Amino acid sequence: MSVTEQPAPSSGPGPDGDAAADRLRDRISADSLTTRRDYLRIVTTVSGGLAIGGIGVAAGILHRHGDSESLPQPKKVTDRLSPGQSVAFRYPGDEDRAVAVRLGDGSLVGYSAVCTHLACGVLWREDRGPDGELYCPCHEGVFDARTGEVTAGPPPRPLPKVFLTERPDGSVWAVATARSGEPAKDALCRQFGDDHPADAAQLGCPGAARPKAAESRRT
């Protein structure tokens, strides 16, 4: 079951009617991930010129998911997420739309749910291939559900990742983010910084502070 599984309005019999109903269903589902404030921001971008807005998103002038230099607070996403399910949530901030997906093989992945084209809502469609796909119905953008990479349409960059962890009780938590295309190690090293020196050292982050015991032995 995915967040896109909502009753589709009738569009008349035949293949063309079915396709139109599917497109309408996807737009309604995407709209459900977009708040009134999101719409106002998008409308403002459109009123200023779609080309300018698109360049701004692509060039990083506008806010991007995961831009914070500090490690966000962990946030509980859901009590449990079974294979073939997805859930929409907000992370790291209340304005940051995100989606968590449990793929068929049990893998847990999380991404920003904001398309890197013009910031429309991104959905997971379970029935598109073995892993499904992440899909933006506004301009037919498609992303690989396992990696977040662009596979079709106009999006210029991959979806920013949200790092998820599963606790022993089965609950799923968001714990960190990455910028679009940023390697996981670089993202975590950037956010751990000086606040989590032990974790940074364990990851082998450049410039990570050495444990105090090691420093005392050197002196």
SVG drawing of the C-alpha trace seen along z (x, -y; Angstrom):
<svg xmlns="http://www.w3.org/2000/svg" viewBox="-18 -38 72 47">
<polyline fill="none" stroke="black" stroke-width="0.4" points="0.0,0.0 1.4,-3.4 0.4,-7.0 -1.0,-7.1 -3.6,-4.5 -6.8,-6.6 -10.1,-6.0 -9.7,-7.2 -12.6,-9.3 -14.4,-7.8 -13.3,-9.3 -15.4,-7.2 -14.8,-3.7 -11.8,-2.7 -8.0,-3.0 -8.0,-6.7 -10.4,-7.2 -8.4,-4.9 -5.2,-6.8 -6.9,-10.1 -8.2,-8.8 -4.7,-7.6 -3.2,-11.0 -5.9,-12.8 -5.4,-10.4 -1.7,-11.1 -2.3,-14.9 -4.8,-14.6 -2.2,-12.5 0.5,-15.1 -1.8,-17.9 -2.3,-16.1 1.4,-16.5 1.4,-20.2 0.1,-22.6 -1.6,-26.0 1.7,-27.7 3.5,-25.5 1.1,-26.5 1.6,-30.2 5.4,-29.7 5.0,-27.9 2.5,-30.5 5.0,-33.3 7.7,-31.5 5.4,-31.1 4.4,-34.8 8.1,-35.7 8.7,-33.5 9.0,-29.8 12.4,-30.0 13.8,-32.1 12.3,-29.8 13.6,-26.7 17.1,-28.1 17.0,-29.2 16.1,-25.6 18.7,-24.0 21.5,-26.5 20.8,-26.2 19.6,-29.8 16.4,-28.7 16.1,-26.6 17.1,-22.9 16.2,-20.0 19.1,-19.1 20.9,-22.5 21.5,-22.7 25.1,-22.3 24.0,-20.9 22.6,-17.4 18.8,-17.6 17.0,-16.1 15.8,-12.5 12.1,-12.3 9.8,-9.3 8.3,-8.7 6.0,-5.8 5.4,-2.9 6.0,-0.4 6.5,-0.3 6.0,3.0 7.3,4.0 5.3,2.3 4.3,-0.7 5.2,-4.3 4.5,-7.2 4.7,-11.0 6.2,-13.0 8.1,-16.3 11.8,-16.4 14.1,-18.0 11.8,-21.0 8.1,-21.5 8.3,-22.9 10.4,-20.0 8.2,-17.4 9.7,-13.9 8.7,-10.3 9.8,-7.0 9.5,-3.7 9.9,-0.1 10.9,1.6 9.9,5.2 13.2,6.7 12.8,4.9 15.2,2.0 14.3,-1.2 14.8,-4.4 13.9,-8.1 13.9,-11.2 12.8,-14.7 9.3,-14.7 10.0,-18.0 10.7,-17.6 14.1,-19.1 12.4,-20.6 9.8,-23.1 9.1,-21.9 5.9,-19.9 5.1,-16.9 6.7,-13.6 4.9,-10.3 6.0,-6.7 4.2,-4.4 4.5,-0.8 3.4,0.8 6.2,-0.6 8.9,2.0 10.4,4.2 11.2,1.2 8.4,-1.1 9.3,-4.7 9.2,-8.1 7.1,-10.2 6.2,-13.9 2.9,-14.2 3.3,-18.0 5.9,-17.5 6.3,-13.7 9.5,-13.6 10.6,-10.1 13.3,-9.1 14.8,-5.7 13.2,-4.6 16.4,-2.8 18.8,-5.6 16.8,-8.8 18.5,-9.4 16.6,-11.0 15.4,-8.4 13.0,-10.4 11.6,-13.9 12.9,-17.4 14.3,-17.2 18.0,-18.4 19.2,-16.7 18.5,-13.6 16.2,-13.8 18.0,-14.7 18.1,-11.7 16.7,-11.4 18.6,-8.8 16.3,-6.4 16.9,-3.9 14.7,-1.2 14.6,-0.6 14.1,2.8 10.4,2.1 9.9,1.7 9.5,-2.1 11.2,-4.1 13.1,-7.3 14.6,-10.0 18.0,-10.9 19.9,-13.0 19.7,-14.4 21.9,-14.7 21.9,-17.3 21.0,-16.3 23.8,-14.0 25.9,-14.3 27.6,-11.1 26.3,-9.7 29.7,-10.0 30.1,-13.6 26.6,-14.4 27.0,-12.8 30.5,-14.2 29.2,-17.7 26.4,-17.4 28.2,-15.6 30.9,-18.3 32.3,-19.0 29.1,-18.1 29.5,-14.3 33.3,-13.8 33.2,-10.1 30.7,-9.4 32.8,-11.6 36.0,-9.7 34.3,-6.4 33.2,-7.4 36.8,-8.6 35.6,-12.2 38.5,-14.5 39.6,-16.6 37.6,-14.6 38.7,-15.2 40.7,-12.3 39.5,-10.8 40.9,-12.6 42.7,-9.4 44.6,-9.2 45.5,-12.9 46.8,-12.5 49.1,-9.6 50.6,-11.7 51.5,-14.5"/>
</svg>
